[in-house]
């Protein structure tokens, strides 16, 4: 297990060992980046369509949202300005799957693409020698003059928060800090005695932001649930179908 934020593997192990239920954080390696690039290639030559995000036509942010949703099942912000505030700023060392941004209107971030390596990026262009989903180079004069920067929404690839549920849960506060705007996988593993539906509540600053309901079998691990935290202090609660608390974990996204 690799370190995330400032929660060391030793501290995490001790927390798991002494809890009636437990939470773990793991890293997927580089599995997602090739998938993102491959999915983006699949939309080459798709025509440009303002507001579009499907194979019939898409704009620049529509391409980004479609690729990431198809690859990892998570929804990124739809507007370029919001995407530019997501994830982590990249100074140097661009990696495939990073988002690259340009000021094409003179009024801030207005165009986005997906970096695919070798100074190239794939994007949906609305004007120029070629339109629609094309591949361009960061070294081209047009894009060099309009370069704004890059953001990394795949931070060490997507973290996994794995929750093991037991009959007598105890709350667990994790001193790990997630990157706001970076998707997190939630896995539930049940040690409950029977099949049942559980409700997962995602709360930020004591306000409920999202609720999901899934079926669990004893000893089963659910398919990944995707969650993209905004900045702040979060709490995830898992309750059984009678309303009993079966797990609770809290953590911070950002510097709050």
C-alpha positions in Angstrom: 0.0 0.0 0.0 1.4 3.4 -1.0 1.1 6.5 1.1 -1.5 9.1 0.3 -1.6 12.5 2.0 0.0 12.0 5.4 -1.7 8.8 6.6 1.2 6.3 6.9 0.7 2.6 6.2 1.7 1.8 9.7 -0.9 4.1 11.3 -3.5 2.9 8.8 -2.8 -0.8 9.8 -3.2 0.0 13.5 -6.5 1.7 12.8 -7.8 -1.3 10.9 -6.5 -3.7 13.6 -8.3 -2.0 16.4 -11.7 -1.2 14.7 -14.8 -3.4 14.7 -15.1 -2.3 11.1 -12.4 -0.7 9.1 -11.6 1.6 6.2 -8.6 1.2 3.8 -7.1 3.4 1.1 -5.4 1.8 -1.8 -4.0 2.9 -5.2 -4.7 1.4 -8.5 -1.3 2.0 -10.1 -1.4 3.4 -13.7 -4.4 1.3 -14.9 -6.6 4.3 -15.7 -4.4 6.4 -17.9 -4.1 4.0 -20.9 -7.9 3.5 -20.7 -8.5 7.3 -20.8 -6.3 7.8 -23.9 -7.7 4.8 -25.6 -11.3 6.0 -25.0 -10.4 9.4 -26.4 -8.9 7.9 -29.5 -12.3 6.2 -30.0 -13.9 9.5 -30.7 -11.5 10.8 -33.3 -13.3 12.5 -36.3 -16.5 13.0 -34.2 -18.0 16.2 -35.5 -18.0 19.3 -33.3 -21.4 20.1 -31.7 -21.8 22.8 -29.1 -23.2 21.3 -26.0 -22.8 17.8 -27.4 -21.2 14.9 -25.4 -22.1 11.9 -27.6 -20.7 10.2 -30.7 -23.1 12.1 -32.9 -21.2 15.3 -31.9 -19.4 16.9 -29.0 -17.7 20.0 -27.8 -14.4 20.2 -26.0 -15.6 19.7 -22.4 -18.2 17.2 -23.7 -15.4 15.0 -25.0 -13.6 15.2 -21.7 -16.7 14.3 -19.7 -17.7 11.5 -22.0 -14.2 9.9 -22.0 -13.9 10.0 -18.2 -17.4 8.8 -17.6 -17.0 5.9 -20.0 -13.6 5.0 -18.6 -14.1 5.2 -14.8 -17.8 5.8 -14.4 -17.6 9.3 -12.8 -19.0 12.7 -13.8 -16.5 15.5 -14.1 -17.7 19.2 -14.2 -19.3 20.0 -17.6 -18.0 23.6 -18.1 -14.4 24.4 -19.0 -14.1 26.9 -16.2 -15.1 24.4 -13.6 -12.8 21.7 -15.1 -10.0 24.2 -14.7 -10.6 24.3 -11.0 -10.7 20.5 -10.6 -7.9 18.2 -9.5 -4.4 19.4 -9.0 -2.3 22.0 -11.0 0.4 20.4 -13.1 3.6 22.4 -13.4 5.9 20.2 -15.5 5.9 16.5 -16.3 2.6 16.2 -18.1 1.3 12.6 -18.1 -1.3 11.0 -20.4 -4.8 11.6 -19.1 -3.9 15.1 -17.8 -6.3 17.9 -18.9 -4.7 20.8 -20.9 -6.4 24.3 -21.0 -6.3 27.3 -23.3 -7.6 30.8 -23.4 -9.1 31.1 -26.9 -11.5 34.0 -26.2 -9.3 36.3 -24.1 -11.6 35.8 -21.1 -10.0 32.9 -19.3 -10.2 29.1 -19.7 -12.4 28.4 -22.7 -10.9 25.3 -24.3 -9.8 21.9 -22.9 -8.2 18.8 -24.3 -6.8 15.5 -23.0 -3.0 15.1 -23.1 -1.9 11.8 -24.8 1.9 12.1 -24.7 4.7 13.4 -26.9 3.4 17.0 -26.6 0.1 16.0 -28.3 -3.4 16.3 -27.1 -6.8 15.2 -28.3 -9.7 17.7 -28.3 -12.8 18.8 -30.1 -12.1 22.0 -32.1 -14.9 24.3 -33.2 -12.8 26.2 -35.9 -9.6 26.1 -37.8 -8.2 23.9 -40.6 -9.9 20.9 -39.1 -12.9 20.7 -36.7 -14.4 18.1 -34.5 -12.3 15.6 -32.5 -8.7 15.9 -33.7 -5.1 15.6 -32.4 -3.0 18.7 -32.1 0.4 19.6 -30.7 1.2 21.9 -27.8 4.1 23.2 -29.9 1.7 24.7 -32.5 1.9 28.5 -32.4 -1.8 28.9 -31.9 -2.0 26.8 -28.8 1.4 27.9 -27.5 0.1 31.5 -27.4 -3.1 30.6 -25.7 -1.7 28.1 -23.2 -3.2 28.4 -19.6 -1.9 25.3 -17.9 -2.8 21.7 -17.0 -4.8 19.9 -14.3 -4.4 16.4 -13.0 -7.7 14.7 -12.1 -6.0 11.3 -12.0 -3.8 11.8 -8.9 -1.5 8.8 -8.5 -4.5 7.4 -10.3 -7.8 7.2 -8.5 -7.7 6.3 -4.8 -9.9 3.6 -3.4 -11.7 3.9 -0.1 -12.6 0.3 1.0 -15.1 0.0 3.8 -15.5 -3.3 5.7 -18.9 -3.5 7.4 -19.5 -5.5 10.6 -22.4 -6.1 13.0 -21.0 -3.7 15.6 -19.4 -0.8 13.8 -17.2 1.9 15.2 -16.6 5.3 13.6 -13.2 5.8 12.0 -11.7 9.3 11.4 -9.0 9.1 8.7 -6.3 11.8 8.6 -5.8 11.4 4.9 -6.5 14.3 2.6 -8.1 13.7 -0.8 -7.7 16.1 -3.8 -10.9 18.1 -4.4 -12.4 17.2 -7.8 -10.4 14.0 -8.0 -12.7 10.9 -8.2 -12.6 8.4 -5.4 -13.7 4.7 -5.7 -15.9 3.5 -2.8 -15.9 -0.3 -2.2 -18.1 -1.9 0.4 -17.3 -5.3 1.8 -20.0 -7.0 4.0 -19.5 -9.1 7.1 -23.2 -8.7 7.9 -25.0 -12.0 8.6 -27.6 -11.8 5.8 -28.4 -10.3 2.4 -29.8 -6.7 2.7 -29.9 -3.3 1.2 -27.7 -0.6 2.7 -27.9 3.2 2.4 -24.7 5.2 1.9 -24.9 8.9 2.8 -22.2 11.4 1.8 -22.2 14.4 4.0 -20.1 17.6 3.8 -20.0 19.9 6.8 -23.0 18.0 8.2 -25.1 18.6 5.1 -26.2 15.6 3.1 -24.8 15.9 -0.5 -25.6 12.5 -2.0 -27.3 9.2 -1.1 -26.9 5.8 -2.7 -28.6 2.5 -2.0 -27.0 -0.9 -2.8 -27.6 -4.6 -2.1 -25.0 -6.5 -0.1 -24.5 -10.2 0.3 -22.5 -11.7 3.2 -18.8 -11.6 2.3 -19.5 -9.7 -0.9 -17.7 -6.7 -2.2 -19.8 -4.3 -4.2 -18.9 -3.0 -7.7 -17.1 0.4 -7.3 -19.2 3.4 -6.4 -17.7 6.7 -7.6 -17.6 9.8 -5.6 -15.9 13.2 -6.4 -15.4 15.2 -3.2 -15.5 19.0 -3.2 -13.3 20.8 -0.7 -14.2 20.4 2.9 -14.7 17.9 5.7 -16.7 14.8 4.6 -18.4 11.9 6.4 -19.7 8.7 4.8 -22.3 6.8 6.8 -23.6 3.3 5.9 -26.9 2.2 7.4 -28.7 -1.1 7.1 -32.4 -1.4 5.9 -33.6 -1.0 9.5 -31.7 2.3 9.9 -28.9 0.9 12.0 -25.5 2.5 11.5 -23.1 -0.1 10.1 -20.1 2.1 9.3 -18.9 5.7 9.4 -15.7 7.2 8.1 -14.7 10.9 8.0 -11.9 12.6 6.0 -10.8 15.9 4.5 -10.7 17.0 0.8 -8.3 19.9 0.4 -6.7 21.9 3.2 -9.7 22.5 5.5 
